[in-house]
């Protein structure tokens, strides 16, 4: 219930602040090997469910298993991209800022890359958010003959270690005046 409330709060803030936020990235260690010492279903339980009255003793397993471990939130990050409320005209160039929210233990550089842009160019093509910084600034320029209308540009954020994430930035290309 707390997670649902927190998720709704974050979504509401993103809507009202005019930015898109990515899912969580980072968390360099995502899997963990654990020893399992749990009791499995008995042979009798298995057969009872199939209509048999056979009985047996429970079995125990102590073999190591690989479990999907959730990354510590302190070792993760999220990125936020702006919403182009006034659009971008053909032949025009605008400066853009992508921000990062870092967990207290996430101290890595994050490289950005762009995908899905037709007639749009980014400078620099692969900006980087350095460790200790909270944003990357770059420009987006529309070709003079860029397709008109809304384009969804995926901004990929790749840390030095851990999982990458991405966020969608919508650019509305308008006819030049």
N, C-alpha and C positions, 0 to 999 in steps of 0.2 A: 504494500500500500504506500509506503514511504517512497519507493522508487517510482511508482506511478505519479504521485504528487510532484516529486522532483522533476520527472520528465515533462509533465504538463507545465511546470513553472518555467523550465528552460525553453520549451517551445513557445510559450507566451512571450517571454523576453525577446526571443529571436524575432518574432513577428513585429513586436512594437519597436524594437531598436533598428530594424531595417537591415539585418544581415542574415546570412545563411551560416549555420554552424555544422561542422563535420561530426561524424561519429568519432569515438575515441581512437587514437593511434598510440604508438609507443609500446610500453610494457615489454621490455627486451626479453623477459622470461615468461613465455606463455604456457609451457608444458612442464609438468613435474612428475617425477617418478616417485610412486608411493608404495609402501608395503600394505597389502590388504590382509586383514585378519578377521574377516567377517564370515558368518555362517551362511551357507547357501541353502536354498530350498531342499528339503529332504526328498528322498526318493519316494517316500510315501505320499508327501504333499503333491508331487508331480502326478503320481498315479491316481490319487483320489480325485483330482480334477478331471482325469480321463475315465473315471468310473471304476477304478480298481481298488481293492482293499489291501494291497501289498504294503508292508511296512519296512522301514530301513532306518539307519542312523544318519544324523546330519553330517555333512562334510564341511571341512574348513580349508580355506585356501590361504597361503601366506606368500604366494608368488608376487614379485613386484609387478605393478601395472602402471601404464602411462595414463595419467588423467589430465584432462584439459583444465589447467589452473587459470583462474581469472587474474589478469595483471593487477598489481597494486595501483590504485588510482593516483598515488603520489608519483608514479613512474610513467604517466601517460600525458597526452596532450590532445587538444582539439583546435581546429582552425576555423576562423570566421571570415566570410567573404562579403563584400558590400552588395547592395542592391542598387542597380543603376536606375534611379527613379526618373531622371530626365532623359535617359537614352544617350546614344552616341551617334553623331551624324557621319555619313559617308565622308571619308577624307579627314575626319577629326581624330584627335589624340587626347586622352585623359589619363591623369594619374590615378592609381588605385592603391589601396592599402589592404593587405590581408593580415589579420591579427592572430596571435596564438595564445591559448590559455594553457599554461603549463602546470602539471602537478609539481609539488615542491621538490621532488627528487628527479624530475625530468630536466636534464641539463645538456641536451644534445642539439647539434645543428639539424635543421630540417630543410631539405631541398624541395622547391615547388616546381611543378611542370604543368602544362596546359594541354587539354585535349578537347576536340570537338569544335574548334573555332574555324569558321569559313570566312575568309576575307578579313580576319582579325590578326593582329601581330602584337606580341608582347616583348617589352624591352625592360630589363634583360629577359631572355627567353627562359632561363631557369634561375629565378631569384632564390636566395637562401635566407632563412631566418637563423641567425647565429645564436649559439647558446648564450643565454642571459638577455637576449633581445625579445621584444614582444610583437614585432611586426616586420613585414617586408613590403617595400614600396616598389612599384613598377608602373609602366605605362601600357595602355592598350590603345591601339590605333586601328581604325577601320579603313580598308582600301577605299578608293574613290568609287569602285564598282562592287563593294561588299554587298552580299544579299541583304535585302531589307527584311525587317522583322526581328523577332526574338530568337536568340541563339543561346543554348545552354552550353556553357564552357565548364568542363570539369577541371578543378584545380586539385592535383595530386600532391600530397605532402608526405615525403619519405624521410624518416629519421635515420640516423646512422645505424641504430640497432632497434629492433622491435618492428611492430606492424605499421604499415603506412595507412593513411586515411585520405579521404577526398571530400570536397564540398562543391556544390554546384553554384555557379555564378551566372545569372541570366543577363545578357547584354542585348538591349533593344536597339538595333541599327535603324536609323531614320534617314530619309532622303536629305541630301545636302541642299541648303537653300541657295 
